[in-house]
């Protein structure tokens, strides 16, 4: 859609920013600003309304007889102008409300020989405005620039201050390294949860359990320690002894720290723990509590995460749970999955509800499309549910065909962890029922798997009870 970025920028404007743009347009002789005000429209204007205004502007800024190509080029340049106006406004407002950014910009502006004292003044203000922050790059910038100034005079006092700055920088860099390497470990851990082969891509010694535990002993920051324990927990997502030990330690260490960074670590632990307890089918209240904690965190930070609502609604359907304000039986779940990228979440929930109500025709219509989505887990669950539907309907030839195809797909997903073994258990069980030959590897996975996910257990129970 033409001008989509501009529309999103306009929608993000608050009332004060909109008023500032209108005020600027009224005081300016730049006719382009008048056209920009036209595009502002109503705060909640639709895409169609914006496009209509855009076409009016297009006709206003072009002249009679111009080709459509020239008109479109003029419109694109006008859109770029509008985007820059909004960006400049955002940058100005942001720098006003963030002293560190303001002083950083001004110090860089006056970084000249003839404005040395002004430059130094802004550097000192920059240092003062970052005392209670952990902005490494700004603090490091201050030290580098101030250290250079201290070397100009060669006085004993300045040399003393230079050495003090250097000692501070050594500590700052070490702390920053520890923090960033812990962040890297947690990212690798998150990747491992999705793909076991992740560790093969990195230097194994840095991901060794003993090595990470040693790093935890060496670092001073509680939040860095918590992140490292989170990484260890994720690397042990399949271990019902080690996972809770490391995840609990991650939460304990930051128990008395309440800032955005600590809250984010907690949220990551909550989600990893959800994956763990869902994978092992822990008691429903335990799983639900974790999901509600994540929902609360997301609401606090205004972060939209459709997959959390998907899991919550899925479990409510499976467990016949009608309790709580955020409940699929009390509201329209579709509103949580309006982005086309997440429609498949809603579609699966819809198919599951059709399945529960024995409307197999409607369920099959949806499941046939879900079998090939990019989410490997929901795609596998969809194929399992499709097998269940056809088996219950008595279409055994189609059921057999679906089982054989899914077993082949599962063999290609042996690198994944989350609920894939549960899909194997379900398919092996169904294959045995129909006397379908199953590979030795799948038989071993099925025998080793003692607990299967809630959705797979639901499907097995539903088949046995119908």
N, C-alpha and C positions, 0 to 999 in steps of 0.2 A: 504494500500500500504506500502510495506517494505521501511523504511527510509523516510517516509513522513515528520516527524518532521525535520530531517536533511535537506531535500530539502527546506522546508520553511525557515529555518535558513540561508541557503546558498543564497536564493533569497533575503533575507533582508540585506545581506552584501552590504556596499557601496564600491566604487572603492578603497578608501584608505585601508579599512579592507581587501579586497581581495589581495591587493599588499603586505600588512603586512604578511598575511598567506603564500603567495608565497615566500617572502623573508626569512621567518623563515624556510620554508621547504628546501630551497637551502643551508642554513647554518647549518642545522641539519643532524645528522647521523640517525635519526629516519625514517625508511622507510615508516612508516605509514603516515607521513606528505606528502610524495610524492604521495601516493595513495589519500590522501585528496585533493590535488591540482587537481588530475584527476577528482574528483567529482565536483569541482567548475564549470567546463564547461564554457559555455557562460553565461553572466549575466541573460539572459532571457530564459534559457534552459527550455524545456518542461518536463513534467513528464516522457514521454517515453524516452527522451534522458538521463535523470538522471538514469532511471532504466537500460538502456543499459550500462552506465558507471559503475553502481553498480555491474552488473554481471561480467564485466571485472575485477573489483577490487576483487570480490569474488574468481575468478579463480587465481588471482595473489597472494592472501594471503593464499591460501590453497595448499596442496600438492597432488600429484597423489595418488590415491587409497583411499583417505579419503571418508567417507560416506557423503551423502547429508546432514544429520543431523549435522555432525561435521562442514561441510562447512558453513551451515547456522548459527551455533553458533558463528563461527569465524567472520562471517560478522556482526552479531548483536553486538559483542564486539567491532569490528572496528567502527561501526556506533556510539556506545556510546562514543568511544574515540574522534571521529570527533565532535560530539555534545559538548563534554567538551572543546575541543580546541576553538571552536567558542564562547562558553559561557565565557571562561576565557578571550578571547580577548575583548568581549563586556563589561565584568566587569571592566577590566583594563582601557579601553577607557572611560567608564562612570565615574569611580572614578577620572580620570584625569581632566575631564571637569566639575565635580561637587565637589568643594572643601569641602563642608560640609560632603559628604560621605567619601571622602579621610581622612579628619581629624577625623571623627568618627571611622573609621577602625583603624587608627594609634593610637588613644587614647586608644582604647580597647586592642590593641596589647601590649602597654607599661603600662598597668594597673597593675604594680608590685611595690613592695617596693623599689627595687634597681634601678628602673627607674622612680621614682616619679616625678622628675623635668621635664623629657621628657614628661611624661604623662600629667602633668599640662600645659605644653606648647601647646600640641595638643588640650587640652580642651579649652584653651583660643582662639586658632585659629578656633576651631569649633564654639565657640560663635560668633566670629567676622564674620565668613562666613554665619551665619544664621540671622544676624541682620535684614535684609530686607525680610526675608521669614516667612512663617507661619507654618513651619514644627514642629508641636507640639512635636512629639516623640523625635526628635533630641534636641530641646531646653530643654525638660524635662529631657532628659538623661544628658545634660550638667549640669543642676542645681543640679540634684541628686549627680553626681560624684564630682562636685566642692564643694558642701556643705559638703560632707564627708571629703574632704581634709581640709576644713577650720576648722573642729572640731578637727583635729589632734593636733594642736599646743596649743589650749586653750588660745591664746592671745586675748586681748580686740579688737584689730583691726580685727582679723579673726572672732571673734564672731559677730562683727558689720557687716562684709561682709556676714556672714552666715544668719543673720536676713534679710538682704537686699535680698539675694537670695530666702529666704523663702517667702517674700512678693511678689517677682516677680512670684514665682511659683503658689501662690494662685490665682493671677490675670490670669496667663497663663491657669491654669486648669479650671477656671470658664469660660473663653472665649472659651476654647476648648469644654467644656460641652455644652455651648450655641450653638456653631457651629454644633456639632454632633447631638444634639437633633433636631435642625432645619432640618438637612439632613434626619434624621429619619422621621420627619413629612412629608417632601416632598416626600419621598419614599412611605409612607403610602397613601399620597394623590394620587400619581401616580397609586397605586394599587386600590384605591377607584374608580378612573375613569373607571377601567376595571371591578370592582366587588364591588357592594354596600355592600356586607356582610363583607368586609374587616374590618370595624370598630368593628364588633362583636368579633374580635380576639384580640383586644387590650383594655387597660384600658381607658374607655370612657372619664375620666376627663382630660386626656392629649390631647384629640382630640376635646375637647369642644371649640367652637368659642370664648367664653369670656376668657377662660384660655389662648388660643394662643394669643389673642389680648393683654392680660396682659404681656405675655412674650415679645411681641414686644416692649412694653413700657420700659421694664427693660433692654434689651440688648443694647449694645453700637454700635456694628458692623452693618453697613448699609447692608452688604451682608447677614448677618444672618437675619436681619429684612426682606429683600427681599425674602429669602427662606421661611420664615414663612408666608408671604403674598401669596406666590405661593402655599403653602400647603392649606391655606384658600380658595384660588381660586379653586383649584382642588376639595376640599370638596363641593364646590358650583357650580360644572360644569354644573348642570341642571338649575341653577338660572340665568336668563338673566339680573338681576339687580346686584346681589352680585358678580357674576363672573367677569364682566368687572371692577367693583370697586376695587376688591382685586388684580387682575392681573395688572391693570394700576398702582396701588400703588407699586407693586413689581418692575416694570420697572422704575418708577419715582425715587425711593430711590437710585438706582444705576446708575442714568443717567450720572453722571460725573465720574464714576469709570470705567476704561478701563484696565482690566487684564483678564487672562484666566478664573478665577473663576467667575467674574462678567459676562463675555460673555456666560459662560455655563448656568448661571441662566437665562439670556435673552433667550437663545435658548430653555430652558425648558418652559419658559413662552410662547414663540412663538408657540411651539408645542401644549401645553395645549389649547392655544387660538384657534389654528387651529381646534382642536377637537370640541371645543365649537361652533365656527361659522359654521363648516361643519354640525354638529348635528342639528343646528337651521337654516341651509340654509340661512346664511347671503349673501349679495350681492357678486357675483363672484369676483370682483376686490379686495374685502377685504380678501377673502379666498386665492386668488392667491398671494397677497402681502405677507401674512404670510408664505406661502410655499416657496416663493423665498428668503425670509429672512433666513429661515432654510437652504436652499440650499447654500446660500452664506456663512453662518456660517460653514457648513460642509466642504465646499471647503477650507476655511481658516484653518481649523483644520485637514484637510485630513481625515475626517471621512466619511465612506461610509454608507449610510442609504437608501436602496432600497425603503422602504415604502413611503418616501417623494416623490420620483419620481413617484411612483405608483399613489398617490393621485393627483399629478400635471397632469400626463398624463390622468388620468381618467376624471378629470374636463375639460381638453382641448377637449376630445372627446365629453363629454356631452354638452359643451358650444360652440362647433365648433370653438374653439380658435386656430388660426394659428400664433399668435403673439409671439415673443420672441425667443431667441437663443435656449433655452432648450425647445423644442417643439416636441411632438410625430409625428407631420406631417413633420418635417424637419430632423429628425435623426432616427437611428435604436434603438428603445426602448429596444430591447432584450439585448443590452450590459449592461444595468443597472441591469439586473436580471440573471447574469451568474451563481451565486451560486444556486445549486439545491434546497436549502432550500427556495429560493424566486421565483422559477419558476411559482408558482401559481399566482403571481402578473401579470406577463406577459400574462399568459393564460387567466386571467379574462379580461385584456385589449383587447386581441385578440378576445375573445368572444363578447365583447361589440361592437367592430368595425364590426364584422360580423352581429350582431343584427341590427346595424344602417343601414347597407347596404342591409338588408332584406335577407341575406344568413343564414336563420334559421337552415338549416341542419348542417352547419359548427359550428354555435353557440351552438347548442344542443350537438354536439359531445364533445365539450370542457366543457360545463356546467355540464354535467352528472358526470364528474370526480371531478369538483370543489366543488360539494355539500358536500363532506365529508372531506375537508381539516381541519386542526387544527385551523385555524384562524376563530373564530366564526362569525365575522362580514362579511368578504368576502364570507364565506360559505353561510350565510343567503342571501347576495345580489345575489349570484349565483343561489340560489333556487328561489328567487323572479324573476330573469331574465328568468329562465327556465319556470316558470309559465307564464310569459308574452309571451314567444315564443310559447308555446303550445296553449295558448288562441288565439293568433293571427292566428295560423294555423288551428284553429277550432277543435282541439283535446280536447274536453271538458271533457271527462272521465278522461284522463290523467291529465288534469289541476286540476280537482277536487281532484284527488288522491294526487297530489303534494301539494295542499293547505292544506289538512287535515294533511299530514305528517309534513309540515313546522309549522303549528300551534302547533303541539305537541312539536316540537323542541324548538319553541319560549317560550313555557311554562317552559322549562328546563333552559332557559337563562334569566329568570326574574331578576336575580341578576346583570345582565349587564346593562350598560347605553348607550354607544355610538351607535346610530342609530337603536338599537333594537326596540324601539317604532315605528320608521319609517317602519320597516319590518312588525310590527303588523298592522299598518295603511294600508299598501299595501295589506296584506293578507286578512284583514277584508273587504276591498273594493272589492277585487276579489271574496271573498266568497259570499258577498251580490249579486254580479252580477250573480253568479251561484246558488243562493238560498241555500247556505251551512250554516248550523247552526254554530254559533260562541258563545263561552262562554261569560258570563256576564263580566268577568274580561277583556277580550280582547276588548269588546265593550266599556268599560269605558276608557281603555287606548287610544283607537282610537278617542273617543270623546274629551278627554283631550289634545290630541296632535294637536296643531295648526300648527306647522311647521315640515316638514319632510325633510330629507337630500336631497342634490342635485341628488344623484343617484336614490333615490326612486321617487322623483318628475319627473325625466326624464322618468322613466319606466311608471308611470301613464300617463304622457302627450303623450308618444309614443303610448300607447294602445288606448287612446282616439282619436288620430289623424290617426290611421290606419284602 
